[in-house]
Amino acid sequence: LAQNAKLPGTTVIVVDVSGSMYHARVSGKSEMTRIDAACSLAAIAREICEDPLVYATAGNDMKRIHATGLVPARHGMALIDAIRDMPKPLGGGGIFLKQVMEHIRALHGNIDRVIVITDEQDCSGHGDSPLSAPIIGKMNYMINVASYRNGVGYGNWTHIVGFSDAVIRYFR
């Protein structure tokens, strides 16, 4: 990773640390959980970015409100451990994408790229649909580490479904 030029500017990496990320595997034949895949991708993505900010997000499903926190600046396995320590302080509930993006936009303003790593099990109500999440980066990537289907879709988000380290080459 150190041999290549870093992605310029500010990159926000958001890792979904909701319960479904911990309890489900990436596929029926894998022992890797969704959080394992998400943390691995976040650790690699952090190293290819010039100015990375890593956030973890969960929330309170009953109140339907997000809780998002900045993960301490770490590298490699220390970053993975820091991400894995975030669910309890954040409430352990689901992801609320619209609220998360509004929160991060209020904190940082101009962002070059956003990378959300999730299983897309959004807990928002109808008025808070993830489809209405604000686009806050010049480039916006949604990586779904669940195994529902494979593919890449476009629109407001570059939507990548499936787990592969090849996504890092795609960002470049």
N, C-alpha and C positions, 0 to 999 in steps of 0.2 A: 504493500500500500504506500509506503514511503517513497517508492521510486517514481510514482506518478504525480503529476500536478494535481493540486487540491481543487475541488469545485469552488469557484470564487464566491465571495459574499457570505451572507448569513443563511444558514440552513437550520430550520427547526425540525427536529425529529420527535414525533409524538408516539409513544408506545402505550397501547391499550393494556392495562393491567387488571382488567375486570376478571371476575370469577371464571367465565367461560374460557378465558385464555389459559388458565391453569389446569382446568379439568378435562379438556378435550385434546386429543392427539391431532397431529397434522394430517394423518391418514390412518386407515385401519391396520396397516402393516408397519407403522412406525411407533417407536417408543417416545419420540420427541413430541413434547406438548407445544401448543401454539405459543406459549410464553417463551419457551426455549428458542423457537424459530425467530420470534420477534426480537428477543434480546440479542441474539446472534447478529441479525441484520442491523440492529441499531448500533452495536459495537463496531461493526465493519463500516457502516455508513458514517459514523462519527469521525473515523480516521481519514476519510476521503474529502472531508469538508474543511474549508479554510476557517470558518467561524461557526462551529456547531453549537446548538442549544438543544439539549435532550430533555423532554418532558415526559412524565408518566401521567396517565389519566384513568380515573375510575369515578365513582360517585355514589350517590344515595338513590337507589331505585325507588324507594317509597316516596321521597320528596321530589324525584325527577330533577336532580341538580348535579352538575358535574363537580368534581374535585380534581384539580390539575396542579401538579407540582414540578418544579425544576429539579431534575436529577443532579446530584453533585457531579462536578466535572471529574470524570474518571476515564480510564482507558481499559480496554480488553475485559478480562474477567472481573475486574473491580467495578467497571460500569455495569456489567450484567448483574452482579451482586447488589449494586445500588438500586437498579431498576426493580429487582425482585423484592427489595425491602419496602417498596412504595405502596402496595395495595392497602395495608392496614391503616396507615395514616390518612389515606385518601378515601377510605370508606369501603373499598372492596366491591362496590356495585359496578354497574355497566358504564359503557362509553356514551357520552352525549356530545356528538361531533359538533353540532351547531354551537353549543355553549363553549366548548373547548376552543374552537376557532375564534369566536368573539373575544374570549379571554386573552388569548395569545396576541391577537391583533391589537388589543388595548395596551398590552405591555410593550410590544416591539415595533409596531408600525410597519415600516418597509422591510420585507423579508424576500430574499431571492428565491428560496424554495422551501416547500413544506413536504415532509415525508411522514405519513401516518401509517403505522404498522398495527393491524387490527384483525379481528375475525368478523368485523362488521355486524356484531350483535348489538346494535344501537338501541338504547332504552328510552329514547325520547318519545314524547307524545306526538300527536298529529301536528300540532302547531309548532313543534320544534324539530321537524323532520331533518335528518342528516342531509337530505337533498337541498335544504335551504341554508346549509353551512356556508358562511362567507369564504370566498377565495382570497387568501391573504398573501400568497406568494406569487412570484412571476411564473414559477413552475410548481404544480401541486400534484403529489403522488399519493395514491391510496393503495397500500399493499395489503391484500387479504391473505393471511397465512393459513386460513382454513382450507379444507379440500373440497369445497362445494363444486367447483368447476375450475378449469384452467382457461386463461386468456388474458388479453389486454384490451381495455376499452378506453375510449376518449370522451371528452366533454369538458366540463369544468375541472375534473380531476383526470389525470392519467391513472387509470385503474388497472392494477396488476393483481391477478388472482393466482395463488400458488406460491410455494416457498422454493426459492433458489437463490444462491449467491450470485447468479448471473444478473440479477436486478442491479447490482452495484455497477457492473459494466454498462448497463442500460442508462443509468444516471449520467455517466460520463459521456 
